[in-house]
Amino acid sequence: MKRDFTEAEGKSFDLIIIGGGIIGANIARDAAMRGLKTLLLEKDDFATGTTSRSTRLIHGGFRYLQHFEFGLVREDLREREILLKIAPHLVYPLPFLIPVTTAKDHVIMAAGTLVYDILSYDKSVPGRKHYNRKTTMKMEPNMRLEGLRGADQYYDCQIWFTERLCLENIISAVENNAVALNHAKVTGILKEGNIISGVKVQDKLTGKEYEIKSRMVVNAAGHWMDAVCGMMYGHPKQMVRRTKGVHQLTTRLSNNALVLYAKSDGRLWFVIPAGKYSLVGTTDTDYKGDLEAVYADKTDVNYLIQEVQRVFPNLQTKDIFYTYAGLRSLPDSGDEKPSNVSRAHKTIDHEKLDGVKGFISVLGGKITGARGISEEITNLVCKKLEIKAKCKTAGTPLPGAPMVTREELTKITTETKTDFETLAYLSSLYGSRYLKVLDYAQRGARGMQPLCPHSKDITAQIWYAVAEESTYTVSDFMMRRSGLGLAECQGLDAVEIVGREMGKLLNWKPDEQKQQVNEYKSTAALAQKYKTA
Ligand SMILES: Cc1cc2nc3c(=O)[nH]c(=O)nc-3n(C[C@H](O)[C@H](O)[C@H](O)COP(=O)(O)OP(=O)(O)OC[C@H]3O[C@@H](n4cnc5c(N)ncnc54)[C@H](O)[C@@H]3O)c2cc1C
C-alpha cells in the first residue's frame, strides 16, 4: 500500500470518506468490496484519532446494561463474534472479574452477568461464573477490597493492537481497489448548488492542493465532525459533545481483567492485564480544549490513582509508565451527565436534515461496532447511488487472518534459525503476514536486530512499513505500525534508531530526521504532562 495522489487527482469517485479512524476504515473496506470507486482521506495517519486511545476491548459494554441499552449491547456482542472470526490474530477472549462487596451488589451483578449471557446466546467464549471469597482471593491475591464476598465472571475480548485492526481494514480496502491516502487533509467540500460534487484536499507532506470529484461524501471525522460539517455549510455547526477518557499504563496489578466501581462517583472502571503491565481506565469528563493535543492532566491521574489505591494499596504514581487520553464523540444533547449519554452511533443524512444531497455524517460508535455501523452507512450510500451490492465484510477475513499456530511458529523458528518469542510477537502484530516481515528481515544483516529493550520489534519492520504500509513519519511507525509506542519507555529508547533507518529509506536530510524524531518526542511528552499540568 503506497500513498499516491496521482491515483486520485483528476479522477471521479463514487464515494470519498473523510477520516481514517476505525469507522472510515471499515466504510472504505465495505464500499470497495461492493465495487464502489472509493477514496479514503486521513489528515494525519490512519488511527491517529480516538481509535488509538481506547481501552482496547472488543466488548458488548457491560456498563450499558445499567442504562438498559440492551439493543446496543446485543449488536456489539454480535460484532464481537464476527471480529473473533475475521480478525482472530488481533482479537482474543479475556475473562473479566467483578468483585462484589455487598449482598445488594451480589444480586445486581449476578443479574447483570445473566443478562449479558443471554444477550450473547450465540457466543463462542465461555459463559458467566461465580466465585466465592476464598477462590476470588486466590485468583487475585494482591487485591484488597473491604467486605469482599466473592466475584462474578464474564467474558469479553481484548485487542491490544487496535491501530492494526484499523490499518488492516484499509489494506483490505486497497486490495479491493480503493485509494487510501494518509497525511491528506480535507480543507473544503465542493458543491454544485445543494449537491455535493467532491472535496478539496491538501497533501500535508508537500503542501500541494487538489480538487477531487465524487458522487457522495461520508464525514467520518470523529470528534472533528463539526469542523467538516462547517466546511460543507460554510458556517460553523455544533452537533458533537466531546468527553475525555484517560488511561494509564502501570506495573502489573491483577491476574485478571477487573471491573470496579469508583468510590468517588460510582462510575465503572477497568484494570486490564497487558503483558507485564496493567492498563487502568477510564474517566469521562466534558472536554472543550485543543482537539489536536488531548492529554491526561493531574486531576485525571489523581482520580484513577485514588481508585486504584483503594484496591491495590501499593500502587504509587512512580509506577505509572505513561498515560494517554482520547475523546468520545457524543450527540450534543444538553446537560446530561457524560456517562449517562447513550453510546449508540448516529447517522446523519444531510439530505433529510437540510436538503444537501450526497453528504452523510456519522457520529460516535465503538471500535467493536464499527463494522456493523459501516454496513449500515454503505447500505445507505448504495441506495442513494442506486447500486445493488451486498455487504461482504462479515464473512471475509481481514488480511492478517488466520491466527498463526504454535506448530507453525515452531517450524518457522527452526527453519529460519530465529527466536520463537520474536516470531510469536510478530504474528500477534501482523497475523499471518508476519512472513512478509520475515522476508524483509532476510534482505539485510540487521533485519532481525531488536530496536528496543522493552519490546520485541525488529529493524525489518521499519523496512516493511516504509515499503508496504504507507509509513511516512517516525510517529506513524512508532505509534501505529509497531508496538514501540506502547512499550513502557514509549519507544524513546528506540526512536533515534528508527529515525536513522527511516531517514535512509525516505532520503531525509539530517535536519528533517532530527525534526521527525523531535516530533515523536513531543507526542510522547504529552503522555507525561500530568506530572506538571
Ligand atoms: C477513553 C475511550 C475508551 C474507549 N474504549 C473503547 C473500547 O475499549 N472498545 C471499543 O469498542 N470502543 C472504545 N471506545 C470508542 C472508540 O475508540 C471510538 O468510538 C472510535 O475509535 C471512533 O472512531 P472514529 O473513526 O469515529 O474516530 P477517530 O478514530 O477519531 O477517527 C477520525 C479521523 O478523522 C480524521 N480527520 C478529521 N478531520 C479530517 C479532515 N479534515 N480530513 C481528513 N481526515 C480528518 C482524524 O485525523 C481521525 O483520524 C473508546 C473511546 C474512548 C474515548
The ligand as an SDF file (V2000), in Angstrom:
LIG
                    3D

 53 58  0  0  0  0  0  0  0  0999 V2000
  -11.3970    6.6190   26.5140 C   0  0  0  0  0  0  0  0  0  0  0  0
  -12.0630    5.7980   25.4510 C   0  0  0  0  0  0  0  0  0  0  0  0
  -12.0830    4.4130   25.5620 C   0  0  0  0  0  0  0  0  0  0  0  0
  -12.7060    3.6480   24.5810 C   0  0  0  0  0  0  0  0  0  0  0  0
  -12.6460    2.2960   24.6710 N   0  0  0  0  0  0  0  0  0  0  0  0
  -13.2300    1.5360   23.7230 C   0  0  0  0  0  0  0  0  0  0  0  0
  -13.1010    0.1250   23.7740 C   0  0  0  0  0  0  0  0  0  0  0  0
  -12.4320   -0.4410   24.6440 O   0  0  0  0  0  0  0  0  0  0  0  0
  -13.7210   -0.5930   22.8110 N   0  0  0  0  0  0  0  0  0  0  0  0
  -14.4620   -0.0120   21.8210 C   0  0  0  0  0  0  0  0  0  0  0  0
  -15.0370   -0.7410   21.0150 O   0  0  0  0  0  0  0  0  0  0  0  0
  -14.5570    1.3360   21.7110 N   0  0  0  0  0  0  0  0  0  0  0  0
  -13.9470    2.1230   22.6360 C   0  0  0  0  0  0  0  0  0  0  0  0
  -14.0030    3.4870   22.5440 N   0  0  0  0  0  0  0  0  0  0  0  0
  -14.7110    4.1090   21.4280 C   0  0  0  0  0  0  0  0  0  0  0  0
  -13.8460    4.1450   20.1730 C   0  0  0  0  0  0  0  0  0  0  0  0
  -12.4880    4.3070   20.4680 O   0  0  0  0  0  0  0  0  0  0  0  0
  -14.2760    5.2780   19.2570 C   0  0  0  0  0  0  0  0  0  0  0  0
  -15.6610    5.4130   19.2220 O   0  0  0  0  0  0  0  0  0  0  0  0
  -13.7740    5.0520   17.8390 C   0  0  0  0  0  0  0  0  0  0  0  0
  -12.3810    4.8580   17.8470 O   0  0  0  0  0  0  0  0  0  0  0  0
  -14.1340    6.2340   16.9690 C   0  0  0  0  0  0  0  0  0  0  0  0
  -13.5970    6.0070   15.6910 O   0  0  0  0  0  0  0  0  0  0  0  0
  -13.7830    7.1030   14.5590 P   0  0  0  0  0  0  0  0  0  0  0  0
  -13.2620    6.5230   13.3110 O   0  0  0  0  0  0  0  0  0  0  0  0
  -15.1830    7.5870   14.5580 O   0  0  0  0  0  0  0  0  0  0  0  0
  -12.9490    8.3590   15.0640 O   0  0  0  0  0  0  0  0  0  0  0  0
  -11.3830    8.6320   15.0350 P   0  0  0  0  0  0  0  0  0  0  0  0
  -10.6000    7.4520   15.3740 O   0  0  0  0  0  0  0  0  0  0  0  0
  -11.1560    9.8600   15.8520 O   0  0  0  0  0  0  0  0  0  0  0  0
  -11.1130    8.9480   13.5010 O   0  0  0  0  0  0  0  0  0  0  0  0
  -11.4860   10.1440   12.8690 C   0  0  0  0  0  0  0  0  0  0  0  0
  -10.3670   10.5080   11.9230 C   0  0  0  0  0  0  0  0  0  0  0  0
  -10.7620   11.5960   11.1010 O   0  0  0  0  0  0  0  0  0  0  0  0
   -9.6050   12.3170   10.7700 C   0  0  0  0  0  0  0  0  0  0  0  0
   -9.9860   13.6480   10.2680 N   0  0  0  0  0  0  0  0  0  0  0  0
  -10.5760   14.6340   10.9680 C   0  0  0  0  0  0  0  0  0  0  0  0
  -10.7360   15.7230   10.1880 N   0  0  0  0  0  0  0  0  0  0  0  0
  -10.2440   15.4100    8.9590 C   0  0  0  0  0  0  0  0  0  0  0  0
  -10.1010   16.1270    7.7500 C   0  0  0  0  0  0  0  0  0  0  0  0
  -10.4780   17.4050    7.6400 N   0  0  0  0  0  0  0  0  0  0  0  0
   -9.5330   15.4990    6.6880 N   0  0  0  0  0  0  0  0  0  0  0  0
   -9.1220   14.2030    6.7680 C   0  0  0  0  0  0  0  0  0  0  0  0
   -9.2200   13.4910    7.9220 N   0  0  0  0  0  0  0  0  0  0  0  0
   -9.7770   14.0810    9.0000 C   0  0  0  0  0  0  0  0  0  0  0  0
   -8.8520   12.3550   12.0970 C   0  0  0  0  0  0  0  0  0  0  0  0
   -7.4920   12.6550   11.9530 O   0  0  0  0  0  0  0  0  0  0  0  0
   -9.1090   10.9640   12.6480 C   0  0  0  0  0  0  0  0  0  0  0  0
   -8.0580   10.0690   12.3930 O   0  0  0  0  0  0  0  0  0  0  0  0
  -13.3530    4.2810   23.4920 C   0  0  0  0  0  0  0  0  0  0  0  0
  -13.3240    5.6690   23.3760 C   0  0  0  0  0  0  0  0  0  0  0  0
  -12.6650    6.4280   24.3310 C   0  0  0  0  0  0  0  0  0  0  0  0
  -12.6060    7.9080   24.1860 C   0  0  0  0  0  0  0  0  0  0  0  0
  1  2  1  0
  2  3  1  0
  2 52  2  0
  3  4  2  0
  4  5  1  0
  4 50  1  0
  5  6  2  0
  6  7  1  0
  6 13  1  0
  7  8  2  0
  7  9  1  0
  9 10  1  0
 10 11  2  0
 10 12  1  0
 12 13  2  0
 13 14  1  0
 14 15  1  0
 14 50  1  0
 15 16  1  0
 16 17  1  0
 16 18  1  0
 18 19  1  0
 18 20  1  0
 20 21  1  0
 20 22  1  0
 22 23  1  0
 23 24  1  0
 24 25  2  0
 24 26  1  0
 24 27  1  0
 27 28  1  0
 28 29  2  0
 28 30  1  0
 28 31  1  0
 31 32  1  0
 32 33  1  0
 33 34  1  0
 33 48  1  0
 34 35  1  0
 35 36  1  0
 35 46  1  0
 36 37  1  0
 36 45  1  0
 37 38  2  0
 38 39  1  0
 39 40  1  0
 39 45  2  0
 40 41  1  0
 40 42  2  0
 42 43  1  0
 43 44  2  0
 44 45  1  0
 46 47  1  0
 46 48  1  0
 48 49  1  0
 50 51  2  0
 51 52  1  0
 52 53  1  0
M  END
$$$$
